[in-house]
């Protein structure tokens, strides 16, 4: 029998990467596209995507709604609905570059909009909650319409294809942002389609994920009790909603949210100080249904920062590096070297311990 050990690569599914400038310096999307090339074999062409922060400075006060439409009839129906609820200052197709590698793309549009004051008064909610409810309704009740990004001064760009091709397709070298995240998909138990590619986003939170969520049904059942609806046929979607629920609605800190999603083992909690035991026990008890089990590494993007997090046992790879004011995160060191050959302080975060990077306040 032929010896195959060492000759067959086991990719461990999916690739994630990110770069952020602590000084808020804007960079184009080319570097993060380059980071995906050495991780090509972690994808299989069924999904790639990127999120950029700080990319719409001239329209920073408006929510940037990125949508997929099956056809123009779906678009017109959606636009009529949006005009009843928003002041739309700009509506346009998202510019793309036609490539032979990218096929069967839907209509891809973006709308820069602000909720109408009258609509906010009617629903008696703030503008963020208003946008979330609008997105959930569109994705659940408007067949052929999918909102895949809805934050301010940020945007998600994703589709079916290898990530380096998706980056060229969306012409990301023409955008400039202080933070970028990227994903190459290798779906194993969910379909490969445009809405199911990563990142998954809600408001300014975006998530890229490598791994499997064995707790998906428990997580989904809990989060849907609070008005969220998982409609995009990929388990990672629920993580984006969990983060919105914990950080925006419950007003937890990032470290507390990490202690919910990747909760320490009870034996670990028992070794902490009495004050830490009290906090961690409270989080594990109150939010027990939001513990994400299974192997995972995730990168959470948000306004002004990033958080990287592994599962408690670190069953998926993730490394971090630095150079000057920039911090790099990726599934493999090769991806960091593709962005910055001279990156320093390369290390692998401990399982369950978040790596949080924030941009200096006021610079973005």
Phi, psi and omega in degrees: 000134183292134179283121182251354182300130181086352181254347180248124181273130174258105190283348184059022172064134168064155177225139175231149174203163181198156173216141180216142176260119179296334180272000180075018179287134184274141180225154180281175186276003185293320183297317182289332172296316180300328182296336183277341185296314179290349178255022185307319184287353174282346178251167175229016177087004182258014176170134174207153180189168185216153170231134178239138181245136183084018188272348181237060185297327182288340182237033187297338183274358183246147173288131178263104182266115176259129185226147166260137174235141176291321181200179184290334176296318177297320180297314182295321178296317180294317181298322178297320178294316181296321183293338176283344188238343186227154165268109184265117182266341178203132176227128184200158170291141175287126182297134178226163175250120181293128181228143178294338181284340183250119184230164175057034180288145176282182168288133185236111185234161172223148181228129174259119193213156174233136179300140177291138180301322180296323179291321178296319179294321181296317183273344179056050177224164175280174188292327179293314178296325178298315180295317179301314180295324177296315180298314180299319181293316180299313184291332183266330191243357180243090181304137179083005179234130180220121173273121182244004176196138184207027180268177176263137176054034175206166179197149176256141179227113186210167180178188179267119182155175173288146187300322180296329176285321178297321177298318177291322179303316181273001177058047186291344175294347180268353178259152177229129180215164179274353181207140177224141169235158184213157181212137170243126192260141172227076185295139181245327182222016176223157186290152173265107179212170190299316180288340182270357176287159175268160000287158167257136188223150172211122190054227184270003178272132175225146184229130166244146194213135172242117177144197181231140178253096180286343179266015188306312184298317178295317179297316182295315181300321180292311187290330180287346173291345184250021173095353176282147178228124180271107187237358190260010168062029176218133188299330183298334180309322185293332180294320178300319181288324176300316181295319177297317180297314184287318187275316183272312184281314182272348176059036173284158171282164180300318180295325178290319177298320177297324180287348173272309185292318178240060187301136176298153174296153179301326179294327177289317179300322182297339180267357180277171177294158180305321180294317178294322178301319181296315181293311183293324176295319177300312182296317181293328183280311185288322185246036184300329181284354180256007171294124179266117180254160185106166180287131177202151163227130181231152170237121177259121172264145177207169182300113178088013180179181179222151168226128175252141185209132173258161170296167188298330181263000182052061181270000173230144185283148173197132179231156182231143176216167182222157170199116183055237184269004184257144175241135183241139178226138180197167176292331183223149177299328180301325180291322176295317180296330177293328178277321182213098183302333184257025179302147184238170174055044179289129178207162178253119180298150177290147178302133178080356180256115184288146170253115185244126179236128179241146175279143179304129187303134176089354184271348182244000000 
